[in-house]
Amino acid sequence: MLFPGDSNSKRQLGNLSCNIARLKTVAGLTKSAKSIKSAITAAGSDSATVAQLQTAADGISSAQAGVATIAKSLLTGQQAPADARQQVADGLTAATSALGSTNSADEAVSSAVATAQSNVASTTTAGNQVVSDCK
């Protein structure tokens, strides 16, 4: 059972920097998903590029599902499940890898992919900050 002074309770609530990192991660996942969707739209009928971008989108969706599981746990006073934390990390890694493997001669697609890569990298940085700050 958790008590207000319990260290696990404090960990779950987090300090200011922890909660800012959490918000940056959630916002970053949303921004990443939108930028990948824009890249998919820019790729149009280039099926190979669209397939790579869809893999990136799937990674972000998986990371978002992991965050949802973590949030539910935190809101109910439970410890965040290790498998959900790993799901977030794996999803971001999959998105990063897929975006890094995406090549297009179309400047609009390349620009959209670069934006998506930047957003995913920022989200990964925020996620790493959660790991370090939310103890």
Buried (B, 14 or more C-beta within 10 A) or exposed (E): EEEEEEEEEEBBEBEEEBBBBBEBBBEBBBBBBBBBBBBBEBBEEBEEBBEBBBBBBBBBBBBBBBBBBBBEBBEEEEEBBEEBBEBBBBBBBBBBBBBEEBEBEBEBBBBBBBBBBBBBBBBBEBBBBBEEBBE
